[in-house]
Amino acid sequence: MLPITLILLVVTSAFAAPSVTVTQYNANDIPPVPDNGKPSSSIENAFSVLNDDGDSNIYILTIRQILNDMANQADSKSQSLAVGQAIALLGELVYGSPGDACTAAELINAYTSGNKAATRAALVNFIQSLVANIDSFVQLILNPNSVRYSSGRRGNCVGGGRNYNFEAAWDSVLSEADPFLSSLYNEEYCAAKRLYNAFNIRSNNVGAAVTAASLSPVTEVVQKAYGSLTNLLRAIGNNGNVIGAAAAAKVELLRSV
C-alpha cells in the first residue's frame, strides 16, 4: 500500500513565509485508468497493481510508456505487440530478486540464426515462460510476500542469457515496423539497448524479455491469444476474476503456439 504524497504550497501574502501542507493518500484509493476500448488502460492498470516502479530505472519506465503508446494505436499488430511485451516485462519485475534471461536469449539467437527448427523449439520455451509469468501474477495478488521474497526463474545458459544477438534481432523488428510508427520502434530500440548494456541483472533481463517479445513469431502467438490476454490484464487492474482470467489466458497461449 503505497502512500501518495501531495505537497501544497500556499503563499498567504506577498511578504509572509509560504506554508506547506503535506497530505498522504493510499495508492488503493486512486481509481484505475478508465477503459478506453484499447489495451493501454489495461496495461497501465496492471502495472499499477503488480509493480510500484520503486526499482525501475528510466529506461524501463521509458519502455512502459512506449507500450502505452503502442497499445493506443488502431492496428492489431501494435496492440498485440504491446500486450505481449507487457506480460514479458512484468514477469521480470514482480520477483524480489531477478532470475536470468535464458529463454529470451535462446529465442533471439535461434530466430536470428535462421534455423527454423531451433526457432520453433525456443518459441515454445518462451511462450511457456510467459505462462509462468501469468502464474507469478496470480501468486503476487494472492500472496505478495511469496513472490517478492523469492527469485525469478533460472535456466542453464552461458552468462545467464545476458549476451545474445541484440542488433540482429532489432534489425528484424525495425525492418517489419510500420513506417508511421518508426519513431516509437526506434525509441524502444534505444531504451532496450541501454538495458542490454546495463551492469545490473534485472535491467539485462528486461532488455532481453522485451527484445524477444518484439519478434514476429511471438507477436503472432499473442495475436491469436489477444482476447484472453487483454482480459487478464483488465482483471488484474480492475480487481476482477484474476484466477479465471489467468487460466483462460494460459490455455490460449499454449494453444496458439
Salt bridges, closest charged atoms under 4 A:
ASP35 OD2 - ARG234 NE 3.32
GLU44 OE2 - ARG64 NH2 2.75
ASP53 OD2 - ARG64 NH1 2.71
ASP55 OD2 - ARG202 NE 3.48
ASP135 OD1 - LYS250 NZ 2.64
GLU167 OE2 - LYS193 NZ 3.01
GLU252 OE2 - ARG255 NH1 2.66
